[in-house]
């Protein structure tokens, strides 16, 4: 059995996560999920998960960020108000592509602070606005060049910063008029270039069955930096899969709800400026459900049915999730609907522990999802 340890992500409320995990494991014991007799020593094969689920999503991320970069290049070359809707559309597609893999911490995405550089969230100390203010007020044109921007604060170089440049009140005018317009356009292009570069680096590093990180896994040699112990890789996948549901509920949803609708915190939602607060949840849960069902393909028919049933229910809950989480959190009916859907997402998370982890003999310890 492989004990899986993950350092988690910056800024997560560890006490809440630990409590949630203990609650989940208690539910597992009392949930009535079937205790099944399994074949001796079954192994979860990570290669189909990488080839069939992960790499196609990184392909999409690379394509979407390249398209976003091209849109910004055209806008900088010929600034026009008519180009703003295209920039917003490109942003939405690229942001969705990242959200679909945001919970994957294994592999090249984990290097060079890429998760925070893509999406610095949650931002509890207003670090993004401060970092952006410093860059916009700096007269040095080289400050937004891709190589220098990549060395800036993580909050200054990802989707949240680009969201502010595009969607804050008066953002369109600020990109076209005033003393900061040229600077803001160059900054937006720099962020778009940075995102495309990171997406390309991740996909290139993974390689194929004959080269790169995937090639090292297929060959059985492993990667000395990322996967020195190939036996731990299945557990890493399951840890990230469990994290997908937990990150969505405990980090993306529950802080927005607050203690009650009168004390909701709508501005804590991820992507609220761009109107994506519900879309973030829909995309992450749907992507996690897809991975859950890919894993289920390696289970016998009875536990596979249990997992697929939970994934299907979570897909329906995601489809029905409010488009505007921030608004839903502020009404009694909306809050009740969201809480009901959170329970469905948690039920899907339970299946990662049983029957999946128990079938493959993988232990997901209490520290597997801790924050830093």
Secondary structure, DSSP 4 states (H G I P E B T S, - for coil): -EEE-----TT--HHHHHHHHHHHHHHHHHS--------TT----HHHHIIIIIHHHHHHHHHHHHHHHHHHHHHHHS--GGGHHHHHHHHHHHHHHHHTTTT--SGGGGGGGHHHHH-----TT-HHHHHHHHHHH---GGGGSHHHHTTS-GGGSSHHHHHHHHHSTTHHHHHHSSTTHHHHHHHHHHHHHHHHHHHHHHHHHH-BTTBHHHHHHHHT--BTTTBS-GGGHHHHHHHHHHHHHHIIIIIIIHHHH-SSGGG--GGGSTTTTTT-HHHHHHHHHHHHHHHHHHHHTTS-HHHHHHHHHHHHHHHHHHHHS-S-HHHHTTSHHHHHHHHHHHHHHHHHHHHIIIIIIHHHTEEE-TTTT---
